[in-house]
């Protein structure tokens, strides 16, 4: 193999990772999105051996026998379990490289905008221990803006709202930097919790996380919808202790979701109030871009439009906007150096 080919091979190993609370997406340079799996790891308690990771592990949530636990190593957008996060990252990096262990890629990871330096260090250390040669961190709102095709390098205001699993990141971006950012720990997970607690309170029915998430996808909405939707739910009756099914309507779930949605909408309003007037004028022209899995909630764009009187743009594929933006940054090193929070060679 010639020198040019080996150099190309070296660089083509580069990976962009959206390390999310709910899902982890991995983009490989020149190949596109290689992995889109839940951020879940199933572990055997006694031996601490990993039983399953990703999609297979998520199926086990709430269904494991006593000796196996299913863990979500990310909580509210940050690493809650360092060792498990490292195992998960290592697995996804190897899987993206067809299980090749000797490859040491350059890795760029999208992280929430308001995480502390200690939390940033934890993400970087996890990636290095998982086999990364060099680690760059970029803020998820900037990655989402790049993924949505916004002109972030220009001297004009762009507002992006990235509603993930653990956090909602709101940022006003100009000249490839964040002018103002707001991050609230209310997003997809809190919506699921709100649905579960509403059903428990109203119907004395206990449902699992998976069922709550399913209800959100099937009948969840942030604004009244034209066609009424219903969904059959299954859980355990808290009074009799016996499994039970009941049919729920979209209006009830909208009521259950009103709390988390109000927090997100309020955070958007606070961000707009803190935006410099010149950039606020640009946002009137460009609108607010909604990204992340939470942007898929029916009627959310209408609700935000009503509350702000601004145009709302929901990107084509909200779930992959961050990882696609992170991937684009891999191809533009000059932009990457401008927007990266920090870069660190693995030094090994």
Buried (B, 14 or more C-beta within 10 A) or exposed (E): EEEEEEEEEBEEBBBBBBBBBBBBBBBBBEEEBBBBBBBBBBBEEEEEEBBBBBEEBBBBBEEBEEEBBBBBBBBBBBBBBBBBBBBBBBBBBBBBBEEEEEBBBBBBBBBBBBBEEEBBBBBBBBBBBBBBBBBBBBBBBBBBBBBBBBBBBEEBBBBBBBBBBBBBBBBBBBEBBBBBBBBBBBBBBBBBBBBBBBBBEEBBBBBBBBBBBBBBEBBBBBBEBEEEBEBEBEBBBEEEEEEBEEEBEBBBBBEBBEBBBBBBBBBBBBBBEEBEEEBBEBBEEBBBBBBBBBBBBBBBBBBBBEBBEBBBBBBEEBBBBBBBBBBBBBEEEEBBEBBBBEBBEBEE
